[in-house]
Amino acid sequence: MELLAQTEMNASGRWIVTPRKGTPFVGTVERQRSRARGRRKQVFTFLLESIGISFLIGLVPPLRVMWDVTMVLGVLMGLYVWLLLAVKNQSQSPPAHEQVRAARSPETRPAHVANSRFVAEGNSTRARPTYNGLGAAADDRVHVVVRRADPVHI
C-alpha cells in the first residue's frame, strides 16, 4: 500500500481504472454466479483439506478419535457434492425447442378501452367527463366527423 501511495504522489494527471485487455464485460447476474462458484469451491476445498488433516492426526495412536471426525467430514462432503449436483441440474438451460417456444411473439391484446374520468377545469363548479385527457364530445361545441381514407364496400 505504501508503494501505491508513493506512486500516486509522484504522478500527475488523472488515473482511470479500466478492465484488463481481453477481459469480457460481465453483467450483474454473471458476476453473482462467478462469486457463488468461488464460494462453493472454497467450501469444497475446506472440506477436502479437513478430511485429509483429520485423517493424518488420527494416525497417531492416542488420537484415533479423529478418525470419527474424518468419517463425519466424509459424510458432510458426500452430502455437499450431492447438493452441488442437484443445484447444477436445476440451473441447466432448457432444451432448444423450449427456448424457441418462449421466444415467440406475445399474443395480441384487446384494444385499449378509454377510461372516462370527471374533471373540473379552472373555476368550474361542475365536473365534466373526459376520456384520456380529452373533453367529451357532448360538451364540446365543435362537431367532428371521422371518415376512413378508403371507401368501405359492403
N, C-alpha and C positions, 0 to 999 in steps of 0.2 A: 504494500500500500504506500510505503514511503517513496518507493521508486516511481510509482504512478503520480504521487503528489509533486515530486520534483520535475517530472516530465511536463506536467501541466503548468508549472511555474515558469519554465523557460520558453514554452511555446506561445506564439501569439496567433490570433485568429480564432475561428470557430471550429469546434470539433463536432463532427456528425457521426453518429453511430449507425452503421449500416450492417446488414447481414453479410456473412461470408460469401465469396463468389461461388456460384454453383449450388447454393442452398435454396431450395424451393420455398416459396411462401406458403405457410400452412395456416389454416383458419383456426378458429377457437375450438371447434369440435375435434379436429385432428390433433391439436395441441393437448386437449384433455385426454384423448386416447393414448397419446405418447406418454404423458405423465402417469396414467394408470398402468400402462405396460411397465414403466420403470419401477413403480411401487410393487407390482406383482413380482417382478424379477428380484427385487431386494428381499421380499418375504421368502421367496423360494430359496435364494442363496443362504439366508439366515437359517432356515430350517435344515438345509443340507449341511451347513457348517456345524450347527448344533448337534446333529446326529453324529457327525464324524468326531467331534471333540468329546462328546459324552461317551462314545464307544471307546476312544483311546483312554479316557480316565478310568473306565470300567476294567481295563486290562490290569490295573494294579489290584492285587488280591484284597486288601481291606476295603476297596471302593467298588466292589462288584454291584452295589446298589445302583450305580449309574447306568447299568445295562437296562434296568427297568425304565429309567428316564429315556434311554435310547429307544426302547420299544414304543413308549408313549409318543415321542417325537416322530418316529416312523409312521405310526398310525395317523398323526396330525398331517404329516407330509402326504400320505396317501389320500386323505380327505381333501387336502388343498389342491392336489393335482386333479382329483375328480371335479372339484368346484371350478377350476380353471378350464377344464374341457367342457363342462356344462355351459359356462359363460361364452366360450368360443363358439359352440354350436348354436346358441341363441343369437349371437351377433352376426352370423354369416348373412350375406346378402341373399335376397330371394332369387329364385330362378329367373332366367331372362324373359320367359313368357309372362311372368307376373309383373316384371318391370315395364314391359310394353303395355300391358293392360292398364297399369297405373298411370302411364304417360298419355293415354288417350284424352281427347278434349272433353271438358266437362259438359254435362247435359245442359241444354238450353233452359234458361229460366223463363218464367212467365214475365210478360211486360210489366214494368213498374206502374203501379196504380198511384195516382196522386192523392195525397192525404189532404183533406180540407182542414183548414185552421181558421179561427176567427181572430182578426187583428183590428185594433182601434188605432188609426193613424192620426198623429198630431193631436189636436184638441178635440177630436171627435168623441162624442159621448156614446156612439153606437158602434159596436164591433161588426165588421163586415167579413164575409168568408173570403179566404184566399186559398189558392192552390199552388204549392211550390213557390211561394213568394209573390205570385201574381194575383191581382184582384179578380174577383169573379165576374163573369160576363154579364150577369144580371144587373149589377150595379154600374157597369160602365155605360157611357153614353155613345161610345163608338161601337158599331156593329161590324164584325169581321167575318168574312166568308172564306173558308179554306177549300180550294179545289185541287184535285190531283192534276199533275202535269200531263199525264197520258189519259186519254178518254177511256172510260170503263165501258166495255162491251158486254151487254147482257143478252 
